[in-house]
């Protein structure tokens, strides 16, 4: 079960099997120096 992550800002995409929100957060932080909405679901 994989999720396809895409970034509308730069066109980045990636498949993530685990923690897709974390991958997206990493991308935003590294490429866009942005933070992610903390209300996003966070599986502990
Ligand atoms: Zn991006």
mmCIF file of the protein (N, C-alpha, C, O) and its ligand, coordinates in Angstrom:
data_MODEL
# 
_entry.id   MODEL 
# 
loop_
_entity.id 
_entity.type 
_entity.pdbx_number_of_molecules 
1 polymer     1 
2 non-polymer 1 
# 
_entity_poly.entity_id                      1 
_entity_poly.type                           'polypeptide(L)' 
_entity_poly.nstd_linkage                   no 
_entity_poly.nstd_monomer                   no 
_entity_poly.pdbx_seq_one_letter_code       
;(UNK)(UNK)(UNK)(UNK)(UNK)(UNK)(UNK)(UNK)(UNK)(UNK)(UNK)(UNK)(UNK)(UNK)(UNK)(UNK)
(UNK)(UNK)(UNK)(UNK)(UNK)(UNK)(UNK)(UNK)(UNK)(UNK)(UNK)(UNK)(UNK)(UNK)(UNK)(UNK)
(UNK)(UNK)(UNK)(UNK)(UNK)(UNK)(UNK)(UNK)(UNK)(UNK)(UNK)(UNK)
;
_entity_poly.pdbx_seq_one_letter_code_can   XXXXXXXXXXXXXXXXXXXXXXXXXXXXXXXXXXXXXXXXXXXX 
_entity_poly.pdbx_strand_id                 A 
# 
loop_
_entity_poly_seq.entity_id 
_entity_poly_seq.num 
_entity_poly_seq.mon_id 
_entity_poly_seq.hetero 
1 1  UNK n 
1 2  UNK n 
1 3  UNK n 
1 4  UNK n 
1 5  UNK n 
1 6  UNK n 
1 7  UNK n 
1 8  UNK n 
1 9  UNK n 
1 10 UNK n 
1 11 UNK n 
1 12 UNK n 
1 13 UNK n 
1 14 UNK n 
1 15 UNK n 
1 16 UNK n 
1 17 UNK n 
1 18 UNK n 
1 19 UNK n 
1 20 UNK n 
1 21 UNK n 
1 22 UNK n 
1 23 UNK n 
1 24 UNK n 
1 25 UNK n 
1 26 UNK n 
1 27 UNK n 
1 28 UNK n 
1 29 UNK n 
1 30 UNK n 
1 31 UNK n 
1 32 UNK n 
1 33 UNK n 
1 34 UNK n 
1 35 UNK n 
1 36 UNK n 
1 37 UNK n 
1 38 UNK n 
1 39 UNK n 
1 40 UNK n 
1 41 UNK n 
1 42 UNK n 
1 43 UNK n 
1 44 UNK n 
# 
loop_
_struct_asym.id 
_struct_asym.entity_id 
A 1 
B 2 
# 
loop_
_chem_comp.id 
_chem_comp.type 
_chem_comp.mon_nstd_flag 
UNK 'L-peptide linking' . 
ZN  non-polymer         . 
# 
_pdbx_entity_nonpoly.entity_id   2 
_pdbx_entity_nonpoly.name        ? 
_pdbx_entity_nonpoly.comp_id     ZN 
# 
_pdbx_nonpoly_scheme.asym_id         B 
_pdbx_nonpoly_scheme.entity_id       2 
_pdbx_nonpoly_scheme.mon_id          ZN 
_pdbx_nonpoly_scheme.ndb_seq_num     1 
_pdbx_nonpoly_scheme.pdb_seq_num     101 
_pdbx_nonpoly_scheme.auth_seq_num    101 
_pdbx_nonpoly_scheme.pdb_mon_id      ZN 
_pdbx_nonpoly_scheme.auth_mon_id     ZN 
_pdbx_nonpoly_scheme.pdb_strand_id   A 
_pdbx_nonpoly_scheme.pdb_ins_code    . 
# 
loop_
_atom_site.group_PDB 
_atom_site.id 
_atom_site.type_symbol 
_atom_site.label_atom_id 
_atom_site.label_alt_id 
_atom_site.label_comp_id 
_atom_site.label_asym_id 
_atom_site.label_entity_id 
_atom_site.label_seq_id 
_atom_site.pdbx_PDB_ins_code 
_atom_site.Cartn_x 
_atom_site.Cartn_y 
_atom_site.Cartn_z 
_atom_site.occupancy 
_atom_site.B_iso_or_equiv 
_atom_site.pdbx_formal_charge 
_atom_site.auth_seq_id 
_atom_site.auth_comp_id 
_atom_site.auth_asym_id 
_atom_site.auth_atom_id 
_atom_site.pdbx_PDB_model_num 
ATOM   1   N  N  . UNK A 1 1  ? 0.846  -1.198 0.000  1.00 0.00 ? 1   UNK A N  1 
ATOM   2   C  CA . UNK A 1 1  ? 0.000  0.000  0.000  1.00 0.00 ? 1   UNK A CA 1 
ATOM   3   C  C  . UNK A 1 1  ? 0.882  1.248  0.000  1.00 0.00 ? 1   UNK A C  1 
ATOM   4   O  O  . UNK A 1 1  ? 1.438  1.629  1.030  1.00 0.00 ? 1   UNK A O  1 
ATOM   5   N  N  . UNK A 1 2  ? 1.000  1.869  -1.150 1.00 0.00 ? 2   UNK A N  1 
ATOM   6   C  CA . UNK A 1 2  ? 1.850  3.050  -1.236 1.00 0.00 ? 2   UNK A CA 1 
ATOM   7   C  C  . UNK A 1 2  ? 1.017  4.271  -1.555 1.00 0.00 ? 2   UNK A C  1 
ATOM   8   O  O  . UNK A 1 2  ? -0.035 4.196  -2.191 1.00 0.00 ? 2   UNK A O  1 
ATOM   9   N  N  . UNK A 1 3  ? 1.517  5.382  -1.099 1.00 0.00 ? 3   UNK A N  1 
ATOM   10  C  CA . UNK A 1 3  ? 0.876  6.650  -1.431 1.00 0.00 ? 3   UNK A CA 1 
ATOM   11  C  C  . UNK A 1 3  ? 1.803  7.478  -2.302 1.00 0.00 ? 3   UNK A C  1 
ATOM   12  O  O  . UNK A 1 3  ? 3.010  7.543  -2.073 1.00 0.00 ? 3   UNK A O  1 
ATOM   13  N  N  . UNK A 1 4  ? 1.214  8.105  -3.298 1.00 0.00 ? 4   UNK A N  1 
ATOM   14  C  CA . UNK A 1 4  ? 1.990  8.980  -4.158 1.00 0.00 ? 4   UNK A CA 1 
ATOM   15  C  C  . UNK A 1 4  ? 1.892  10.391 -3.620 1.00 0.00 ? 4   UNK A C  1 
ATOM   16  O  O  . UNK A 1 4  ? 0.817  10.988 -3.567 1.00 0.00 ? 4   UNK A O  1 
ATOM   17  N  N  . UNK A 1 5  ? 3.035  10.903 -3.225 1.00 0.00 ? 5   UNK A N  1 
ATOM   18  C  CA . UNK A 1 5  ? 3.072  12.270 -2.735 1.00 0.00 ? 5   UNK A CA 1 
ATOM   19  C  C  . UNK A 1 5  ? 3.460  13.183 -3.883 1.00 0.00 ? 5   UNK A C  1 
ATOM   20  O  O  . UNK A 1 5  ? 4.337  12.852 -4.681 1.00 0.00 ? 5   UNK A O  1 
ATOM   21  N  N  . UNK A 1 6  ? 2.812  14.320 -3.965 1.00 0.00 ? 6   UNK A N  1 
ATOM   22  C  CA . UNK A 1 6  ? 3.193  15.310 -4.962 1.00 0.00 ? 6   UNK A CA 1 
ATOM   23  C  C  . UNK A 1 6  ? 3.210  16.688 -4.334 1.00 0.00 ? 6   UNK A C  1 
ATOM   24  O  O  . UNK A 1 6  ? 2.445  16.990 -3.418 1.00 0.00 ? 6   UNK A O  1 
ATOM   25  N  N  . UNK A 1 7  ? 4.103  17.514 -4.850 1.00 0.00 ? 7   UNK A N  1 
ATOM   26  C  CA . UNK A 1 7  ? 4.184  18.892 -4.384 1.00 0.00 ? 7   UNK A CA 1 
ATOM   27  C  C  . UNK A 1 7  ? 3.682  19.804 -5.501 1.00 0.00 ? 7   UNK A C  1 
ATOM   28  O  O  . UNK A 1 7  ? 4.259  19.848 -6.587 1.00 0.00 ? 7   UNK A O  1 
ATOM   29  N  N  . UNK A 1 8  ? 2.615  20.522 -5.223 1.00 0.00 ? 8   UNK A N  1 
ATOM   30  C  CA . UNK A 1 8  ? 2.051  21.409 -6.231 1.00 0.00 ? 8   UNK A CA 1 
ATOM   31  C  C  . UNK A 1 8  ? 2.982  22.569 -6.549 1.00 0.00 ? 8   UNK A C  1 
ATOM   32  O  O  . UNK A 1 8  ? 2.892  23.171 -7.619 1.00 0.00 ? 8   UNK A O  1 
ATOM   33  N  N  . UNK A 1 9  ? 3.865  22.877 -5.627 1.00 0.00 ? 9   UNK A N  1 
ATOM   34  C  CA . UNK A 1 9  ? 4.728  24.046 -5.790 1.00 0.00 ? 9   UNK A CA 1 
ATOM   35  C  C  . UNK A 1 9  ? 5.844  23.799 -6.800 1.00 0.00 ? 9   UNK A C  1 
ATOM   36  O  O  . UNK A 1 9  ? 6.121  24.652 -7.643 1.00 0.00 ? 9   UNK A O  1 
ATOM   37  N  N  . UNK A 1 10 ? 6.477  22.643 -6.717 1.00 0.00 ? 10  UNK A N  1 
ATOM   38  C  CA . UNK A 1 10 ? 7.655  22.410 -7.558 1.00 0.00 ? 10  UNK A CA 1 
ATOM   39  C  C  . UNK A 1 10 ? 7.535  21.154 -8.404 1.00 0.00 ? 10  UNK A C  1 
ATOM   40  O  O  . UNK A 1 10 ? 8.410  20.886 -9.228 1.00 0.00 ? 10  UNK A O  1 
ATOM   41  N  N  . UNK A 1 11 ? 6.481  20.384 -8.224 1.00 0.00 ? 11  UNK A N  1 
ATOM   42  C  CA . UNK A 1 11 ? 6.310  19.200 -9.038 1.00 0.00 ? 11  UNK A CA 1 
ATOM   43  C  C  . UNK A 1 11 ? 7.018  17.976 -8.494 1.00 0.00 ? 11  UNK A C  1 
ATOM   44  O  O  . UNK A 1 11 ? 7.010  16.927 -9.139 1.00 0.00 ? 11  UNK A O  1 
ATOM   45  N  N  . UNK A 1 12 ? 7.621  18.079 -7.340 1.00 0.00 ? 12  UNK A N  1 
ATOM   46  C  CA . UNK A 1 12 ? 8.273  16.944 -6.691 1.00 0.00 ? 12  UNK A CA 1 
ATOM   47  C  C  . UNK A 1 12 ? 7.246  15.850 -6.438 1.00 0.00 ? 12  UNK A C  1 
ATOM   48  O  O  . UNK A 1 12 ? 6.094  16.119 -6.097 1.00 0.00 ? 12  UNK A O  1 
ATOM   49  N  N  . UNK A 1 13 ? 7.681  14.638 -6.609 1.00 0.00 ? 13  UNK A N  1 
ATOM   50  C  CA . UNK A 1 13 ? 6.775  13.534 -6.301 1.00 0.00 ? 13  UNK A CA 1 
ATOM   51  C  C  . UNK A 1 13 ? 7.582  12.373 -5.747 1.00 0.00 ? 13  UNK A C  1 
ATOM   52  O  O  . UNK A 1 13 ? 8.772  12.218 -6.022 1.00 0.00 ? 13  UNK A O  1 
ATOM   53  N  N  . UNK A 1 14 ? 6.904  11.581 -4.973 1.00 0.00 ? 14  UNK A N  1 
ATOM   54  C  CA . UNK A 1 14 ? 7.578  10.462 -4.342 1.00 0.00 ? 14  UNK A CA 1 
ATOM   55  C  C  . UNK A 1 14 ? 6.536  9.472  -3.857 1.00 0.00 ? 14  UNK A C  1 
ATOM   56  O  O  . UNK A 1 14 ? 5.433  9.840  -3.453 1.00 0.00 ? 14  UNK A O  1 
ATOM   57  N  N  . UNK A 1 15 ? 6.918  8.213  -3.909 1.00 0.00 ? 15  UNK A N  1 
ATOM   58  C  CA . UNK A 1 15 ? 6.055  7.186  -3.340 1.00 0.00 ? 15  UNK A CA 1 
ATOM   59  C  C  . UNK A 1 15 ? 6.541  6.868  -1.943 1.00 0.00 ? 15  UNK A C  1 
ATOM   60  O  O  . UNK A 1 15 ? 7.732  6.662  -1.712 1.00 0.00 ? 15  UNK A O  1 
ATOM   61  N  N  . UNK A 1 16 ? 5.614  6.831  -1.030 1.00 0.00 ? 16  UNK A N  1 
ATOM   62  C  CA . UNK A 1 16 ? 5.972  6.558  0.356  1.00 0.00 ? 16  UNK A CA 1 
ATOM   63  C  C  . UNK A 1 16 ? 5.080  5.461  0.894  1.00 0.00 ? 16  UNK A C  1 
ATOM   64  O  O  . UNK A 1 16 ? 3.853  5.551  0.847  1.00 0.00 ? 16  UNK A O  1 
ATOM   65  N  N  . UNK A 1 17 ? 5.719  4.428  1.403  1.00 0.00 ? 17  UNK A N  1 
ATOM   66  C  CA . UNK A 1 17 ? 4.955  3.318  1.953  1.00 0.00 ? 17  UNK A CA 1 
ATOM   67  C  C  . UNK A 1 17 ? 4.576  3.592  3.398  1.00 0.00 ? 17  UNK A C  1 
ATOM   68  O  O  . UNK A 1 17 ? 3.503  3.211  3.865  1.00 0.00 ? 17  UNK A O  1 
ATOM   69  N  N  . UNK A 1 18 ? 5.487  4.264  4.092  1.00 0.00 ? 18  UNK A N  1 
ATOM   70  C  CA . UNK A 1 18 ? 5.244  4.566  5.499  1.00 0.00 ? 18  UNK A CA 1 
ATOM   71  C  C  . UNK A 1 18 ? 5.386  6.067  5.729  1.00 0.00 ? 18  UNK A C  1 
ATOM   72  O  O  . UNK A 1 18 ? 6.192  6.735  5.080  1.00 0.00 ? 18  UNK A O  1 
ATOM   73  N  N  . UNK A 1 19 ? 4.609  6.573  6.639  1.00 0.00 ? 19  UNK A N  1 
ATOM   74  C  CA . UNK A 1 19 ? 4.731  7.958  7.076  1.00 0.00 ? 19  UNK A CA 1 
ATOM   75  C  C  . UNK A 1 19 ? 4.775  8.956  5.922  1.00 0.00 ? 19  UNK A C  1 
ATOM   76  O  O  . UNK A 1 19 ? 5.698  9.767  5.848  1.00 0.00 ? 19  UNK A O  1 
ATOM   77  N  N  . UNK A 1 20 ? 3.810  8.911  5.035  1.00 0.00 ? 20  UNK A N  1 
ATOM   78  C  CA . UNK A 1 20 ? 3.836  9.837  3.892  1.00 0.00 ? 20  UNK A CA 1 
ATOM   79  C  C  . UNK A 1 20 ? 3.826  11.289 4.326  1.00 0.00 ? 20  UNK A C  1 
ATOM   80  O  O  . UNK A 1 20 ? 4.415  12.144 3.665  1.00 0.00 ? 20  UNK A O  1 
ATOM   81  N  N  . UNK A 1 21 ? 3.161  11.568 5.432  1.00 0.00 ? 21  UNK A N  1 
ATOM   82  C  CA . UNK A 1 21 ? 3.115  12.952 5.929  1.00 0.00 ? 21  UNK A CA 1 
ATOM   83  C  C  . UNK A 1 21 ? 4.498  13.420 6.349  1.00 0.00 ? 21  UNK A C  1 
ATOM   84  O  O  . UNK A 1 21 ? 4.834  14.599 6.233  1.00 0.00 ? 21  UNK A O  1 
ATOM   85  N  N  . UNK A 1 22 ? 5.294  12.477 6.838  1.00 0.00 ? 22  UNK A N  1 
ATOM   86  C  CA . UNK A 1 22 ? 6.640  12.843 7.260  1.00 0.00 ? 22  UNK A CA 1 
ATOM   87  C  C  . UNK A 1 22 ? 7.518  13.142 6.053  1.00 0.00 ? 22  UNK A C  1 
ATOM   88  O  O  . UNK A 1 22 ? 8.335  14.062 6.082  1.00 0.00 ? 22  UNK A O  1 
ATOM   89  N  N  . UNK A 1 23 ? 7.346  12.362 4.994  1.00 0.00 ? 23  UNK A N  1 
ATOM   90  C  CA . UNK A 1 23 ? 8.116  12.610 3.778  1.00 0.00 ? 23  UNK A CA 1 
ATOM   91  C  C  . UNK A 1 23 ? 7.760  13.971 3.197  1.00 0.00 ? 23  UNK A C  1 
ATOM   92  O  O  . UNK A 1 23 ? 8.628  14.719 2.745  1.00 0.00 ? 23  UNK A O  1 
ATOM   93  N  N  . UNK A 1 24 ? 6.482  14.274 3.217  1.00 0.00 ? 24  UNK A N  1 
ATOM   94  C  CA . UNK A 1 24 ? 6.037  15.565 2.694  1.00 0.00 ? 24  UNK A CA 1 
ATOM   95  C  C  . UNK A 1 24 ? 6.600  16.697 3.538  1.00 0.00 ? 24  UNK A C  1 
ATOM   96  O  O  . UNK A 1 24 ? 7.017  17.735 3.025  1.00 0.00 ? 24  UNK A O  1 
ATOM   97  N  N  . UNK A 1 25 ? 6.599  16.470 4.838  1.00 0.00 ? 25  UNK A N  1 
ATOM   98  C  CA . UNK A 1 25 ? 7.120  17.492 5.735  1.00 0.00 ? 25  UNK A CA 1 
ATOM   99  C  C  . UNK A 1 25 ? 8.610  17.717 5.494  1.00 0.00 ? 25  UNK A C  1 
ATOM   100 O  O  . UNK A 1 25 ? 9.082  18.854 5.486  1.00 0.00 ? 25  UNK A O  1 
ATOM   101 N  N  . UNK A 1 26 ? 9.337  16.636 5.300  1.00 0.00 ? 26  UNK A N  1 
ATOM   102 C  CA . UNK A 1 26 ? 10.764 16.750 5.016  1.00 0.00 ? 26  UNK A CA 1 
ATOM   103 C  C  . UNK A 1 26 ? 11.003 17.533 3.741  1.00 0.00 ? 26  UNK A C  1 
ATOM   104 O  O  . UNK A 1 26 ? 11.883 18.390 3.677  1.00 0.00 ? 26  UNK A O  1 
ATOM   105 N  N  . UNK A 1 27 ? 10.205 17.227 2.723  1.00 0.00 ? 27  UNK A N  1 
ATOM   106 C  CA . UNK A 1 27 ? 10.360 17.927 1.453  1.00 0.00 ? 27  UNK A CA 1 
ATOM   107 C  C  . UNK A 1 27 ? 10.114 19.413 1.625  1.00 0.00 ? 27  UNK A C  1 
ATOM   108 O  O  . UNK A 1 27 ? 10.906 20.237 1.169  1.00 0.00 ? 27  UNK A O  1 
ATOM   109 N  N  . UNK A 1 28 ? 9.025  19.753 2.278  1.00 0.00 ? 28  UNK A N  1 
ATOM   110 C  CA . UNK A 1 28 ? 8.682  21.160 2.464  1.00 0.00 ? 28  UNK A CA 1 
ATOM   111 C  C  . UNK A 1 28 ? 9.761  21.880 3.266  1.00 0.00 ? 28  UNK A C  1 
ATOM   112 O  O  . UNK A 1 28 ? 10.133 23.011 2.955  1.00 0.00 ? 28  UNK A O  1 
ATOM   113 N  N  . UNK A 1 29 ? 10.246 21.220 4.282  1.00 0.00 ? 29  UNK A N  1 
ATOM   114 C  CA . UNK A 1 29 ? 11.253 21.847 5.131  1.00 0.00 ? 29  UNK A CA 1 
ATOM   115 C  C  . UNK A 1 29 ? 12.562 22.050 4.378  1.00 0.00 ? 29  UNK A C  1 
ATOM   116 O  O  . UNK A 1 29 ? 13.231 23.071 4.537  1.00 0.00 ? 29  UNK A O  1 
ATOM   117 N  N  . UNK A 1 30 ? 12.918 21.070 3.561  1.00 0.00 ? 30  UNK A N  1 
ATOM   118 C  CA . UNK A 1 30 ? 14.211 21.128 2.894  1.00 0.00 ? 30  UNK A CA 1 
ATOM   119 C  C  . UNK A 1 30 ? 14.177 21.994 1.642  1.00 0.00 ? 30  UNK A C  1 
ATOM   120 O  O  . UNK A 1 30 ? 15.117 22.739 1.365  1.00 0.00 ? 30  UNK A O  1 
ATOM   121 N  N  . UNK A 1 31 ? 13.096 21.892 0.897  1.00 0.00 ? 31  UNK A N  1 
ATOM   122 C  CA . UNK A 1 31 ? 13.052 22.579 -0.395 1.00 0.00 ? 31  UNK A CA 1 
ATOM   123 C  C  . UNK A 1 31 ? 12.368 23.934 -0.318 1.00 0.00 ? 31  UNK A C  1 
ATOM   124 O  O  . UNK A 1 31 ? 12.662 24.832 -1.107 1.00 0.00 ? 31  UNK A O  1 
ATOM   125 N  N  . UNK A 1 32 ? 11.477 24.076 0.612  1.00 0.00 ? 32  UNK A N  1 
ATOM   126 C  CA . UNK A 1 32 ? 10.671 25.303 0.650  1.00 0.00 ? 32  UNK A CA 1 
ATOM   127 C  C  . UNK A 1 32 ? 10.774 26.012 1.998  1.00 0.00 ? 32  UNK A C  1 
ATOM   128 O  O  . UNK A 1 32 ? 10.125 27.035 2.216  1.00 0.00 ? 32  UNK A O  1 
ATOM   129 N  N  . UNK A 1 33 ? 11.574 25.478 2.883  1.00 0.00 ? 33  UNK A N  1 
ATOM   130 C  CA . UNK A 1 33 ? 11.756 26.079 4.197  1.00 0.00 ? 33  UNK A CA 1 
ATOM   131 C  C  . UNK A 1 33 ? 10.402 26.386 4.834  1.00 0.00 ? 33  UNK A C  1 
ATOM   132 O  O  . UNK A 1 33 ? 10.212 27.427 5.464  1.00 0.00 ? 33  UNK A O  1 
ATOM   133 N  N  . UNK A 1 34 ? 9.483  25.467 4.657  1.00 0.00 ? 34  UNK A N  1 
ATOM   134 C  CA . UNK A 1 34 ? 8.133  25.667 5.159  1.00 0.00 ? 34  UNK A CA 1 
ATOM   135 C  C  . UNK A 1 34 ? 7.821  24.650 6.244  1.00 0.00 ? 34  UNK A C  1 
ATOM   136 O  O  . UNK A 1 34 ? 8.503  23.635 6.390  1.00 0.00 ? 34  UNK A O  1 
ATOM   137 N  N  . UNK A 1 35 ? 6.794  24.943 6.983  1.00 0.00 ? 35  UNK A N  1 
ATOM   138 C  CA . UNK A 1 35 ? 6.333  24.001 7.984  1.00 0.00 ? 35  UNK A CA 1 
ATOM   139 C  C  . UNK A 1 35 ? 4.974  23.470 7.565  1.00 0.00 ? 35  UNK A C  1 
ATOM   140 O  O  . UNK A 1 35 ? 4.242  24.100 6.802  1.00 0.00 ? 35  UNK A O  1 
ATOM   141 N  N  . UNK A 1 36 ? 4.665  22.309 8.078  1.00 0.00 ? 36  UNK A N  1 
ATOM   142 C  CA . UNK A 1 36 ? 3.432  21.638 7.694  1.00 0.00 ? 36  UNK A CA 1 
ATOM   143 C  C  . UNK A 1 36 ? 2.366  21.844 8.771  1.00 0.00 ? 36  UNK A C  1 
ATOM   144 O  O  . UNK A 1 36 ? 2.668  21.962 9.958  1.00 0.00 ? 36  UNK A O  1 
ATOM   145 N  N  . UNK A 1 37 ? 1.146  21.882 8.330  1.00 0.00 ? 37  UNK A N  1 
ATOM   146 C  CA . UNK A 1 37 ? 0.019  22.018 9.235  1.00 0.00 ? 37  UNK A CA 1 
ATOM   147 C  C  . UNK A 1 37 ? 0.084  20.935 10.321 1.00 0.00 ? 37  UNK A C  1 
ATOM   148 O  O  . UNK A 1 37 ? 0.014  19.746 10.012 1.00 0.00 ? 37  UNK A O  1 
ATOM   149 N  N  . UNK A 1 38 ? 0.214  21.332 11.563 1.00 0.00 ? 38  UNK A N  1 
ATOM   150 C  CA . UNK A 1 38 ? 0.354  20.348 12.649 1.00 0.00 ? 38  UNK A CA 1 
ATOM   151 C  C  . UNK A 1 38 ? -0.911 19.533 12.874 1.00 0.00 ? 38  UNK A C  1 
ATOM   152 O  O  . UNK A 1 38 ? -0.897 18.559 13.627 1.00 0.00 ? 38  UNK A O  1 
ATOM   153 N  N  . UNK A 1 39 ? -1.991 19.921 12.234 1.00 0.00 ? 39  UNK A N  1 
ATOM   154 C  CA . UNK A 1 39 ? -3.235 19.173 12.408 1.00 0.00 ? 39  UNK A CA 1 
ATOM   155 C  C  . UNK A 1 39 ? -3.264 17.932 11.519 1.00 0.00 ? 39  UNK A C  1 
ATOM   156 O  O  . UNK A 1 39 ? -4.191 17.126 11.600 1.00 0.00 ? 39  UNK A O  1 
ATOM   157 N  N  . UNK A 1 40 ? -2.257 17.785 10.680 1.00 0.00 ? 40  UNK A N  1 
ATOM   158 C  CA . UNK A 1 40 ? -2.196 16.604 9.822  1.00 0.00 ? 40  UNK A CA 1 
ATOM   159 C  C  . UNK A 1 40 ? -2.098 15.360 10.703 1.00 0.00 ? 40  UNK A C  1 
ATOM   160 O  O  . UNK A 1 40 ? -1.511 15.399 11.785 1.00 0.00 ? 40  UNK A O  1 
ATOM   161 N  N  . UNK A 1 41 ? -2.669 14.274 10.237 1.00 0.00 ? 41  UNK A N  1 
ATOM   162 C  CA . UNK A 1 41 ? -2.659 13.047 11.048 1.00 0.00 ? 41  UNK A CA 1 
ATOM   163 C  C  . UNK A 1 41 ? -1.240 12.560 11.282 1.00 0.00 ? 41  UNK A C  1 
ATOM   164 O  O  . UNK A 1 41 ? -0.451 12.425 10.347 1.00 0.00 ? 41  UNK A O  1 
ATOM   165 N  N  . UNK A 1 42 ? -0.935 12.303 12.523 1.00 0.00 ? 42  UNK A N  1 
ATOM   166 C  CA . UNK A 1 42 ? 0.401  11.861 12.885 1.00 0.00 ? 42  UNK A CA 1 
ATOM   167 C  C  . UNK A 1 42 ? 0.325  10.553 13.636 1.00 0.00 ? 42  UNK A C  1 
ATOM   168 O  O  . UNK A 1 42 ? -0.012 10.512 14.819 1.00 0.00 ? 42  UNK A O  1 
ATOM   169 N  N  . UNK A 1 43 ? 0.638  9.502  12.939 1.00 0.00 ? 43  UNK A N  1 
ATOM   170 C  CA . UNK A 1 43 ? 0.664  8.196  13.593 1.00 0.00 ? 43  UNK A CA 1 
ATOM   171 C  C  . UNK A 1 43 ? 1.921  8.084  14.426 1.00 0.00 ? 43  UNK A C  1 
ATOM   172 O  O  . UNK A 1 43 ? 3.026  8.310  13.934 1.00 0.00 ? 43  UNK A O  1 
ATOM   173 N  N  . UNK A 1 44 ? 1.754  7.746  15.651 1.00 0.00 ? 44  UNK A N  1 
ATOM   174 C  CA . UNK A 1 44 ? 2.904  7.739  16.536 1.00 0.00 ? 44  UNK A CA 1 
ATOM   175 C  C  . UNK A 1 44 ? 3.613  6.395  16.461 1.00 0.00 ? 44  UNK A C  1 
ATOM   176 O  O  . UNK A 1 44 ? 4.617  6.188  17.142 1.00 0.00 ? 44  UNK A O  1 
HETATM 177 ZN ZN . ZN  B 2 .  ? 8.105  21.184 -3.535 1.00 0.00 ? 101 ZN  A ZN 1 
# 
